[in-house]
Amino acid sequence: QGQPVESGGGLVHTGGSLRLSCEPSTSPNNIVSMTWHRQAPGKQRELVATITKSGETTYADSGKGRFTISRNNAENTLYLQMNNLKPDDTAVYYCSVNKLLGRPAWGRGTQVTVSS
């Protein structure tokens, strides 16, 4: 078991879309929930969306209606589909994994930049 690995960040124009991926680096049976967070320059890290083992999802107000968190259990991968991106969405996006056994794990993040 290791550190989650995020991918899929990049540079897009306002209104564009990106899909972030996260490999949790632990067995699906060991996952209680997974969360996307983000941290913009000069700001505190904030929660974006969470999905539980049972598939329940919650979203921060900033992403409701634009972001969709999902999980492919067969591929053991977490996703964040982001549509209608805005410059305020520019941040480093992190994946965290709450485990049944072991400490919560955080990835190193992937940069998302939205140009106006």
C-alpha positions in Angstrom: 0.0 0.0 0.0 1.3 3.4 -1.0 0.4 6.9 -1.9 -2.6 7.7 -4.1 -1.6 9.0 -7.5 -3.6 11.7 -9.2 -3.6 12.5 -12.9 -5.5 14.4 -15.6 -4.8 18.0 -14.6 -3.9 20.6 -17.2 -4.7 23.9 -18.8 -8.1 24.7 -20.1 -10.1 27.7 -21.1 -13.1 29.0 -19.2 -16.1 26.7 -19.9 -13.9 23.7 -20.7 -13.8 20.3 -19.1 -11.3 18.0 -17.4 -11.5 14.5 -15.9 -9.2 13.9 -13.0 -8.2 10.3 -12.0 -6.8 8.9 -8.8 -5.4 5.5 -8.2 -5.9 4.9 -4.5 -2.9 2.4 -4.1 -4.9 0.2 -1.7 -7.3 -2.6 -2.1 -10.9 -1.6 -2.9 -12.0 -3.7 0.1 -9.8 -1.4 2.3 -11.5 1.8 1.2 -14.1 3.5 3.4 -14.4 6.7 1.4 -12.4 8.8 -1.1 -12.3 12.6 -1.4 -11.2 15.2 -3.8 -9.8 18.4 -2.3 -8.2 21.4 -3.9 -5.9 24.2 -2.8 -5.6 27.5 -4.7 -2.6 29.8 -4.4 -2.8 31.7 -1.1 -5.9 29.8 0.1 -6.6 27.0 2.4 -7.2 23.5 1.1 -10.9 22.8 0.7 -13.1 19.7 0.1 -14.5 19.3 -3.4 -16.4 16.1 -3.3 -16.6 12.7 -1.4 -17.8 9.3 -2.4 -18.3 6.5 0.2 -17.8 2.8 -0.2 -21.5 2.5 -0.8 -21.5 5.1 -3.5 -23.0 8.0 -1.6 -21.7 11.3 -2.8 -21.4 14.8 -1.3 -20.2 18.0 -3.0 -19.1 21.4 -1.9 -21.3 24.2 -3.1 -18.6 25.4 -5.5 -18.8 22.3 -7.6 -22.5 21.3 -7.4 -24.0 20.9 -10.9 -20.6 21.1 -12.5 -18.5 18.4 -10.9 -19.2 14.7 -10.7 -17.3 12.3 -8.5 -17.4 8.6 -9.4 -15.5 5.4 -8.7 -14.8 2.4 -11.0 -14.4 -0.5 -8.6 -13.3 -2.9 -11.3 -10.4 -0.5 -12.2 -10.0 0.7 -8.6 -9.9 4.3 -9.8 -11.5 7.4 -8.5 -12.7 10.1 -11.0 -13.7 13.8 -10.9 -15.4 15.0 -14.0 -15.3 18.8 -14.1 -17.4 20.7 -16.6 -18.0 24.4 -17.2 -14.7 25.2 -15.5 -14.1 28.7 -14.2 -10.8 30.6 -13.4 -11.8 30.2 -9.7 -11.4 26.4 -10.1 -7.6 26.9 -10.7 -5.9 24.9 -7.9 -3.9 21.8 -7.1 -6.4 19.0 -6.8 -5.6 16.2 -4.3 -7.1 12.8 -3.7 -7.4 11.4 -0.2 -8.4 7.9 0.8 -9.9 6.9 4.2 -9.0 3.3 4.8 -10.5 0.5 6.9 -7.0 -0.4 8.0 -4.3 2.1 8.0 -4.0 5.9 8.1 -5.7 8.1 5.6 -3.5 8.6 2.5 -3.0 11.7 0.4 -1.7 12.0 -3.1 0.7 14.7 -4.3 -1.9 16.5 -6.4 -2.4 17.5 -10.0 -2.5 21.1 -11.2 -5.7 22.4 -12.8 -5.4 25.8 -14.5 -8.4 27.6 -16.0 -7.6 30.6 -18.2 -10.1 33.4 -18.7 
